[in-house]
Amino acid sequence: MSPVLRRRRAEQFERAADGSMPLMEHLRELRSRLFKAALAILVGFIIGYAVHTKVLDFLVQPYCDLAIANRGKQGCDIVTTAVTSYFVVGLKLALYIGLVLACPVWLYQLWAFIAPGLHANERRWAYGFVGVAVPLFAGGVTLAYLVVARGLEFLLPSIASQVKAMLDVSGYIDFMTKLMVVFGLALEFPLILALLNAAGILSAKRLLGWWRIAVFLMFVISAVVTPTPDPFGMTALAIPMVILYFGAVGFSFLNDRRKARKLAAEYGEVDDDEASELEYTADPVDDLEPIGAPEPIAEVEESPRDRRRRFDDST
């Protein structure tokens, strides 16, 4: 990056941070950043459409493995029931791939637009949030793929059944993508609790006091969102959520202890409802000279014109 462009961006950041940038310039900046983000997603979409068949084969692989194990190499059949169904599935996969590939660009554009309105410590927390949220979401997506690979044998008819499974490609891809998004968002929940503690909304003691209810709700939510009736899928999602929850509790304790040390260094060992002692010493007042009577103001001669100006039509 050239020094001129770097200096121009620094000046723009400072103007947006101190509130001196006018509204129209904010709107022009928003339009520019949205255009750059959309352009990056479009490029990612084109690349995604070029490789969407390989991604489709990867997503279909769990079903094919089960079908081949039950009916041999000719058993992996996924059909399409509409003329445009397969084409629409390709477009959806290309869009998902484009969003993932362009993620660094549109995340940067979003961050560059909102960063001037944040304080320095809030920007540091945002960096940490993104750095932890992305691996957690990716871990949830991977976990969902493994759960589906294990749980399809519970959902689909067995080899001894007279019912033969023949899945629609659109319904199967929608099922896989929705489950991946749900698993990815579920693993973000403990991170949100840690951010609420960092913002001073939830304390570590309160989070620890809720652990029984939290664990119960995590297992209930896992049982609802997982498609399989077996306990494997539910447990596979609930256990990481419980581990991350207690990790958020541990982070909250460390953060609360850090805040307590900072307050103690600033205010001393003073309770919240106790007034701190003021270190104030009154300076002695020296003898002052007495104030004499004010001198009279000398009269000012008034000209006839000034005298007429003091009166209006009514006086």
C-alpha positions as CSV (number, residue, x, y, z in Angstrom):
1,M,0.0,0.0,0.0
2,S,1.3,3.4,-1.0
3,P,2.1,6.0,1.8
4,V,-0.5,8.4,0.3
5,L,-3.3,5.8,0.3
6,R,-2.3,4.7,3.9
7,R,-2.3,8.3,5.1
8,R,-5.7,9.0,3.4
9,R,-7.2,5.9,5.1
10,A,-5.8,7.0,8.4
11,E,-7.3,10.5,8.0
12,Q,-10.7,9.0,7.0
13,F,-10.6,6.7,10.1
14,E,-9.9,9.6,12.4
15,R,-12.7,11.7,10.9
16,A,-15.1,8.8,11.3
17,A,-14.0,8.2,14.8
18,D,-14.3,11.8,16.1
19,G,-17.6,12.4,14.4
20,S,-16.5,15.1,12.0
21,M,-17.4,13.0,8.9
22,P,-20.7,14.2,7.4
23,L,-23.6,11.8,6.9
24,M,-23.4,11.8,3.1
25,E,-19.7,10.7,3.3
26,H,-20.7,7.9,5.6
27,L,-23.3,6.7,3.1
28,R,-20.8,6.9,0.3
29,E,-18.3,4.9,2.3
30,L,-21.0,2.3,3.1
31,R,-21.9,2.1,-0.6
32,S,-18.2,1.6,-1.5
33,R,-17.7,-1.2,1.1
34,L,-20.9,-3.0,0.1
35,F,-19.8,-2.9,-3.5
36,K,-16.4,-4.4,-2.7
37,A,-18.0,-7.1,-0.5
38,A,-20.5,-8.0,-3.3
39,L,-17.8,-8.1,-5.9
40,A,-15.7,-10.5,-3.7
41,I,-18.8,-12.7,-3.2
42,L,-19.4,-12.7,-6.9
43,V,-15.9,-13.8,-7.7
44,G,-16.2,-16.5,-5.0
45,F,-19.6,-17.5,-6.5
46,I,-18.0,-18.1,-9.9
47,I,-15.3,-20.2,-8.4
48,G,-17.8,-22.1,-6.3
49,Y,-20.0,-22.9,-9.4
50,A,-16.9,-24.3,-11.1
51,V,-16.2,-26.7,-8.2
52,H,-19.8,-27.3,-6.9
53,T,-20.0,-30.8,-8.3
54,K,-17.1,-31.9,-6.2
55,V,-18.7,-30.3,-3.1
56,L,-21.9,-32.0,-3.9
57,D,-20.2,-35.4,-4.2
58,F,-18.6,-34.7,-0.8
59,L,-21.9,-33.9,0.9
60,V,-23.6,-37.0,-0.7
61,Q,-20.8,-39.3,0.4
62,P,-22.3,-40.3,3.8
63,Y,-25.5,-41.4,2.0
64,C,-23.6,-43.2,-0.7
65,D,-21.4,-45.0,1.9
66,L,-24.5,-46.3,3.6
67,A,-26.3,-47.2,0.4
68,I,-23.3,-49.0,-1.0
69,A,-22.9,-51.0,2.2
70,N,-26.5,-52.1,2.0
71,R,-27.2,-52.6,-1.7
72,G,-23.8,-52.6,-3.4
73,K,-22.2,-50.2,-5.8
74,Q,-25.5,-49.6,-7.7
75,G,-27.3,-48.5,-4.5
76,C,-26.2,-44.8,-4.4
77,D,-29.1,-43.1,-6.1
78,I,-30.1,-39.5,-5.4
79,V,-32.8,-38.3,-7.8
80,T,-34.2,-35.0,-8.9
81,T,-38.0,-34.5,-9.1
82,A,-38.0,-31.2,-11.0
83,V,-36.4,-29.9,-14.2
84,T,-34.6,-27.0,-12.4
85,S,-33.9,-28.8,-9.1
86,Y,-30.3,-29.9,-9.8
87,F,-29.5,-26.5,-11.4
88,V,-30.9,-24.6,-8.3
89,V,-28.9,-26.9,-6.0
90,G,-25.7,-26.0,-7.9
91,L,-26.5,-22.3,-7.5
92,K,-27.1,-22.7,-3.8
93,L,-23.8,-24.6,-3.3
94,A,-21.9,-22.0,-5.4
95,L,-23.3,-19.2,-3.2
96,Y,-22.3,-21.0,0.0
97,I,-18.8,-21.6,-1.4
98,G,-18.6,-18.0,-2.5
99,L,-19.6,-16.7,0.9
100,V,-16.9,-18.9,2.5
101,L,-14.2,-17.9,0.0
102,A,-15.0,-14.2,0.2
103,C,-15.3,-14.3,4.0
104,P,-12.0,-12.4,4.7
105,V,-13.0,-9.6,2.3
106,W,-16.6,-9.0,3.4
107,L,-15.6,-9.4,7.1
108,Y,-12.9,-6.8,6.6
109,Q,-15.2,-4.4,4.9
110,L,-17.8,-4.8,7.7
111,W,-15.1,-4.3,10.3
112,A,-13.6,-1.3,8.6
113,F,-17.0,0.4,8.6
114,I,-17.9,-0.2,12.2
115,A,-14.4,0.0,13.8
116,P,-14.3,3.9,14.0
117,G,-17.3,3.8,16.3
118,L,-15.6,1.5,18.8
119,H,-13.2,2.3,21.6
120,A,-9.7,0.7,21.6
121,N,-10.6,-2.0,24.1
122,E,-13.8,-2.8,22.2
123,R,-11.8,-3.3,19.0
124,R,-9.5,-5.7,20.9
125,W,-12.5,-7.7,22.1
126,A,-13.8,-7.8,18.5
127,Y,-10.5,-9.2,17.2
128,G,-10.7,-11.9,19.8
129,F,-14.3,-12.7,19.1
130,V,-13.7,-13.2,15.4
131,G,-10.5,-15.2,16.1
132,V,-12.5,-17.6,18.2
133,A,-15.9,-17.6,16.5
134,V,-14.6,-18.8,13.1
135,P,-12.9,-22.0,14.4
136,L,-15.9,-22.7,16.5
137,F,-18.3,-22.4,13.6
138,A,-16.0,-24.6,11.4
139,G,-15.9,-27.2,14.2
140,G,-19.7,-27.2,14.4
141,V,-20.0,-27.7,10.6
142,T,-17.5,-30.6,10.8
143,L,-19.4,-32.1,13.7
144,A,-22.7,-31.9,11.8
145,Y,-21.2,-33.8,8.9
146,L,-20.0,-36.6,11.2
147,V,-23.3,-36.8,12.9
148,V,-25.2,-37.1,9.6
149,A,-22.7,-39.8,8.5
150,R,-23.4,-41.8,11.6
151,G,-27.1,-41.0,11.9
152,L,-28.4,-41.8,8.4
153,E,-28.6,-45.5,9.2
154,F,-31.2,-44.6,11.9
155,L,-33.2,-42.3,9.6
156,L,-33.3,-44.4,6.5
157,P,-34.9,-47.8,6.1
158,S,-32.7,-50.9,6.6
159,I,-31.7,-53.4,3.9
160,A,-34.4,-55.8,5.1
161,S,-37.2,-53.3,4.7
162,Q,-39.5,-53.4,1.7
163,V,-39.1,-49.6,1.5
164,K,-36.2,-48.4,-0.6
165,A,-34.7,-45.0,0.0
166,M,-34.3,-42.7,-3.0
167,L,-33.6,-39.2,-1.8
168,D,-34.2,-36.0,-3.6
169,V,-31.1,-34.0,-4.2
170,S,-32.6,-30.6,-3.2
171,G,-34.1,-31.9,0.0
172,Y,-30.9,-33.7,1.0
173,I,-28.7,-30.7,0.4
174,D,-31.1,-28.4,2.3
175,F,-31.1,-30.9,5.2
176,M,-27.3,-31.0,5.3
177,T,-26.7,-27.2,5.0
178,K,-29.3,-26.3,7.6
179,L,-27.9,-28.9,10.0
180,M,-24.4,-27.5,9.5
181,V,-25.5,-24.0,10.2
182,V,-27.4,-25.0,13.4
183,F,-24.4,-26.9,14.7
184,G,-22.1,-24.1,13.9
185,L,-24.3,-21.5,15.7
186,A,-24.8,-23.8,18.7
187,L,-21.1,-23.8,19.4
188,E,-21.1,-20.0,19.4
189,F,-23.4,-19.8,22.4
190,P,-20.7,-20.1,25.1
191,L,-18.7,-17.4,23.3
192,I,-21.7,-15.1,23.5
193,L,-21.8,-15.7,27.3
194,A,-18.1,-14.8,27.6
195,L,-18.8,-11.6,25.7
196,L,-21.7,-10.7,28.0
197,N,-19.3,-11.2,30.9
198,A,-16.7,-9.0,29.2
199,A,-19.3,-6.3,28.8
200,G,-20.2,-6.5,32.5
201,I,-23.7,-7.9,32.0
202,L,-23.2,-11.4,33.5
203,S,-20.9,-12.3,36.3
204,A,-18.9,-15.5,36.7
205,K,-20.8,-16.4,39.9
206,R,-24.1,-16.1,38.1
207,L,-23.0,-18.3,35.2
208,L,-21.7,-20.9,37.6
209,G,-24.9,-20.8,39.6
210,W,-26.9,-21.6,36.4
211,W,-24.8,-24.6,35.4
212,R,-27.4,-27.3,36.1
213,I,-30.1,-25.5,34.1
214,A,-27.6,-24.7,31.3
215,V,-26.5,-28.3,31.0
216,F,-30.1,-29.5,30.9
217,L,-31.1,-27.0,28.3
218,M,-28.1,-27.9,26.2
219,F,-29.0,-31.5,26.1
220,V,-32.7,-30.6,25.3
221,I,-31.7,-28.3,22.5
222,S,-29.3,-30.9,21.1
223,A,-32.0,-33.5,21.2
224,V,-34.3,-31.2,19.3
225,V,-31.9,-30.0,16.5
226,T,-30.2,-33.4,15.9
227,P,-32.1,-35.4,13.3
228,T,-31.3,-38.9,14.7
229,P,-33.3,-40.5,17.5
230,D,-30.2,-42.2,18.8
231,P,-28.3,-40.7,21.7
232,F,-25.1,-40.4,19.7
233,G,-26.1,-37.3,17.7
234,M,-27.5,-35.5,20.8
235,T,-24.4,-36.3,22.9
236,A,-22.0,-35.3,20.1
237,L,-23.4,-31.8,20.1
238,A,-24.2,-31.4,23.8
239,I,-20.8,-32.4,25.2
240,P,-18.8,-29.8,23.2
241,M,-21.4,-27.2,24.2
242,V,-21.1,-28.2,27.9
243,I,-17.3,-28.1,27.7
244,L,-17.4,-24.7,26.0
245,Y,-19.8,-23.4,28.6
246,F,-17.5,-24.3,31.5
247,G,-14.7,-22.7,29.5
248,A,-16.7,-19.5,29.3
249,V,-17.3,-19.8,33.1
250,G,-13.5,-20.1,33.7
251,F,-12.8,-17.1,31.4
252,S,-15.5,-15.1,33.3
253,F,-13.8,-15.9,36.6
254,L,-10.4,-14.7,35.3
255,N,-11.9,-11.6,33.8
256,D,-13.8,-10.7,37.0
257,R,-10.6,-11.2,39.0
258,R,-8.8,-8.9,36.6
259,K,-11.4,-6.3,37.0
260,A,-11.4,-6.6,40.8
261,R,-7.6,-6.1,40.9
262,K,-7.9,-3.0,38.6
263,L,-10.6,-1.5,40.8
264,A,-8.6,-2.3,44.0
265,A,-5.5,-0.6,42.5
266,E,-7.6,2.5,41.6
267,Y,-10.0,2.8,44.6
268,G,-8.3,0.7,47.3
269,E,-10.1,-1.9,49.5
270,V,-13.4,-0.1,49.5
271,D,-16.8,-1.8,49.2
272,D,-19.2,-0.7,46.6
273,D,-21.6,0.8,49.2
274,E,-18.8,2.5,51.2
275,A,-17.5,6.0,50.6
276,S,-13.8,6.3,50.0
277,E,-11.7,8.7,52.1
278,L,-10.7,11.9,50.5
279,E,-7.1,12.8,50.8
280,Y,-7.6,16.6,51.2
281,T,-5.6,19.0,53.3
282,A,-6.9,22.6,53.6
283,D,-4.2,25.2,52.8
284,P,-3.9,27.9,55.5
285,V,-5.3,31.3,54.6
286,D,-2.9,34.2,55.1
287,D,-3.9,37.6,56.4
288,L,-5.6,39.5,53.7
289,E,-5.6,43.3,53.2
290,P,-9.0,44.9,54.0
291,I,-11.1,45.9,51.1
292,G,-11.7,49.6,51.0
293,A,-14.8,51.5,49.8
294,P,-15.2,51.7,46.0
295,E,-14.3,55.0,44.4
296,P,-17.2,56.9,42.9
297,I,-17.6,56.8,39.1
298,A,-16.9,60.2,37.5
299,E,-19.9,61.7,35.8
300,V,-19.9,61.7,32.1
301,E,-21.2,64.7,30.3
302,E,-24.1,63.8,28.0
303,S,-24.6,65.5,24.7
304,P,-28.1,66.6,23.6
305,R,-28.1,64.0,20.9
306,D,-27.4,61.2,23.4
307,R,-30.1,62.6,25.7
308,R,-32.7,62.4,22.9
309,R,-31.7,58.8,22.1
310,R,-32.7,57.7,25.6
311,F,-36.3,58.5,24.9
312,D,-38.7,56.9,22.5
313,D,-42.0,58.1,21.0
314,S,-43.9,57.2,24.1
315,T,-41.6,58.8,26.7
